[in-house]
């Protein structure tokens, strides 16, 4: 089997409104109690409590994205996006591979919370894809 989809992001112009919408729509318990208001959706803590599916996040397009973001910005009127994240062994290696295959690096690799490294690229048709790897001991 190939690499698995392990995370999603729904990013838009009004993070709180989107969090309410998806919470009401699908029963997602969204925890945005952090400085970035990054609304984490835990598959283990969903309303049904069955742990089925993947975790993700619902949040607002930041005014200032990470220092490695090469895509459009909120100041330019960017509306947001939905991204799936695929787990890879090494984000930099995967981003370089995407570029060799005709994709465009948009972000990363960035080290983020909990020992995770993330990156994003667009495929040759412009679809946004995320990459994630976990720190190995």
N, C-alpha and C positions, 0 to 999 in steps of 0.2 A: 504494500500500500504506500502511496505517496505521502507527502506532508499534509498534516491535518489543519483544518480551520479551527482556531482555538479562542478567538476573541472577535468582537465586533465593536464599531463605534458609530453612533448616530450623532452628527455634529451639525448644529444649525444656528440661527440668529438669536433665538430666545431659549436658552438652556432650561430655565425653570419651567416654561410652558411645555417644552418637549418632554421633560421628565414627568410632568403631570399627565400629559397625553398618553405616553407609553405605560405609565403605571396604571392608569385607568383602563386603557385598551387591553393590556395583556396580563395585568396583575403583577407586574414587575415591582419588586421592592428596590428602590434606587437610593443609594447612599451617596449624597453629594457633600458630606460633611468633611471637606478638605479645602485648603486655600484656593485651589484651582476650580472648585465647584464641579469637578469631574465626577459625574454621576455614575458610580459603579453599579452594575447589575450582576448580582451573584446568582449563578444557576442553583446553588445549594439553598439559597435563602429566598427563592421565589414563593409566591403565595401558595402554590400547590405543594411546595416542599419536596418535590420528587427528584430534584437534582438533574433533570433531563435538560439537554441543550448545552449551549456554551454561554459563558459569561461575557459581559461587554460593558459599554458605557454610553450614556446619553449626556451631552454637554453642549456648551455654547462655543462658537468659533471665537478663539481668543483674539483680543486686540493685537497682541504681539505673540505670534507663534514661536516655537522653539527656535533657537539660533540656527538650526540646520534646515528649517523649512524653506523650500525653494518654490512653493506653489503660490497661488493667489492669496491675498490677505483680506481680512474683514474691512480694512480701510478702502480696499478696491471694490467693495460691494459683494465679496464672495459670500454665497448663501450657505455653504456647508456641503456635507456629503455623508454617504454611508460607506463604511470601509469594513471589509473582512480582513482578519489577520491570520496569516499562515505561519505555523511554527517551523523554524529552520534551525539548523545547528549553529550557523554564524550569519548574522545580519549583513555584515559588510560583504562577505562572499556572495550572498544571495543578491544584494543590490548590484554588485558588479556583474553578476550573471544576467540580471534583468537588462542592464545597459547593453551588454554584448548581444542580447537577443532583440534589441530594438526598443526596449522600454526606456523610461526617463526617471532617474533618481529624483525624488521630491523631498525626502527627509531622511536624515540619519546616516549612520546609526547613532542613536541617542540612548544613553543609559538612563532608565527611569526607575520608579519605585520598585522595591522588592527584588532587586537584582535582575530586572528585566532589561533587555536591549530591544529597541524598536526602530523600524525604518519604514518608509513608504516610497512606492514608485508608481508610475502610471504605465500601463501596458501600451503596446503600439496603437491601440484605438482610444487611449486616454482614460481607461478605467483605473481608479485608484485602488491599490492593493497594499495592505500592510504586512509587515514581517515582524516576527517576535522570536526572541530566544531567551531562555532562562540561564542564569549563571549555573555553572556546574562546579561542584566542589572537587 
